[in-house]
Amino acid sequence: MGLFGMSESEAISSLQELSFFAGGDLPDRHKMLKMITKIEKRSPNTKSFELEYWLAIVTRNYSAWYVRGDERKSYLETVIAHLTNAYNLSKDNPTYKLPRGTYLQKICPDKLDDHALIAMELG
């Protein structure tokens, strides 16, 4: 057990659940921020590119759904930091664990490893 009583894979699953709402109700704002904050505090030096990636995605979604105006800047800086960490951690790890959207599946189904996918998110 690592992150506040949950394994790394459970933390990743929790973040994924907050990220996908499939057109239904958005996740609870307070639950979402609490989960992001707890995982960030408990894993400042993680070696998991997946955890960094999902922290970035959920923070980005939280910012898009719930944060307005100038307050977004700090959240977006955090997103960039998590994606940069994910990118650096995935350099020597040619895996295909991260989800590919429909568009990516059409243009290059198995050509992009996770490192390249993270690079695309970073822009």
C-alpha positions in Angstrom: 0.0 0.0 0.0 1.4 3.3 -0.9 -0.8 6.3 -1.6 -3.0 6.9 1.5 -4.0 3.3 1.8 -4.2 2.5 -1.9 -1.8 1.0 -4.3 -0.5 2.9 -7.3 -2.8 1.0 -9.6 -5.8 1.9 -7.4 -4.7 5.5 -7.4 -4.5 5.4 -11.2 -7.9 3.7 -11.4 -9.4 6.4 -9.1 -8.1 9.1 -11.4 -9.4 7.4 -14.5 -12.8 7.1 -13.0 -12.8 10.9 -12.3 -11.7 11.5 -15.9 -14.3 9.6 -17.7 -17.9 10.7 -17.2 -19.2 9.4 -20.6 -21.7 12.2 -21.1 -23.4 11.7 -17.7 -23.0 14.0 -14.7 -19.6 15.5 -14.1 -17.7 14.1 -11.1 -18.2 16.0 -7.8 -16.0 19.0 -7.8 -14.9 18.6 -4.2 -14.2 14.9 -4.5 -12.2 15.5 -7.6 -10.0 18.2 -6.1 -9.6 16.2 -2.9 -8.4 13.1 -4.8 -6.0 15.1 -6.9 -4.5 16.9 -3.9 -4.1 13.7 -1.8 -2.4 11.8 -4.6 -0.1 14.7 -5.4 0.9 15.1 -1.8 1.5 11.4 -1.3 3.5 10.8 -4.5 5.8 13.8 -5.1 8.7 11.7 -6.4 6.8 9.0 -8.2 8.6 7.0 -10.9 5.3 6.1 -12.6 4.7 7.9 -15.9 1.1 6.5 -15.8 0.4 8.2 -12.5 1.9 11.5 -13.7 -0.1 11.3 -16.9 -3.4 10.7 -15.1 -2.7 13.4 -12.6 -2.2 15.7 -15.6 -5.4 14.6 -17.4 -7.6 14.8 -14.3 -6.2 18.2 -13.3 -6.8 19.5 -16.8 -10.3 18.2 -16.8 -10.9 19.7 -13.3 -9.6 23.1 -14.6 -11.8 22.9 -17.7 -14.9 21.9 -15.8 -14.7 24.0 -12.6 -12.1 26.7 -12.7 -12.6 30.1 -14.4 -10.5 33.1 -15.3 -7.0 33.7 -14.0 -7.3 30.9 -11.5 -6.8 28.5 -14.3 -3.1 29.5 -14.8 -1.8 27.6 -11.7 -3.8 24.5 -12.7 -2.5 24.5 -16.2 1.1 25.0 -15.0 0.5 21.9 -12.8 -0.8 20.0 -15.9 2.3 20.9 -17.8 4.6 19.8 -14.9 2.8 16.4 -14.6 3.0 15.9 -18.4 6.6 16.8 -18.5 7.3 14.4 -15.7 5.3 11.7 -17.4 7.2 12.4 -20.7 10.6 12.2 -19.0 9.7 9.0 -17.1 8.4 7.3 -20.2 11.5 7.9 -22.4 13.0 4.5 -21.8 9.7 2.7 -21.5 8.1 1.9 -24.9 4.7 0.7 -23.7 1.2 1.0 -24.9 -0.8 1.4 -21.6 -2.3 4.8 -22.1 -5.7 5.2 -23.9 -5.8 6.2 -27.6 -8.8 8.2 -28.7 -10.7 7.3 -31.8 -8.9 9.8 -33.9 -5.4 8.4 -32.9 -6.7 4.9 -33.6 -7.7 5.9 -37.1 -4.5 7.7 -38.1 -1.9 5.5 -36.4 -3.4 2.6 -34.4 -0.2 1.0 -33.1 2.5 3.4 -34.2 2.6 5.7 -31.1 4.0 4.4 -27.9 3.1 6.1 -24.6 6.1 8.4 -24.8 4.9 9.8 -28.1 1.4 10.1 -26.9 2.5 12.2 -23.9 4.6 14.3 -26.2 1.4 15.0 -28.2 -0.5 16.1 -25.1 2.4 18.5 -24.3 2.1 20.0 -27.7 
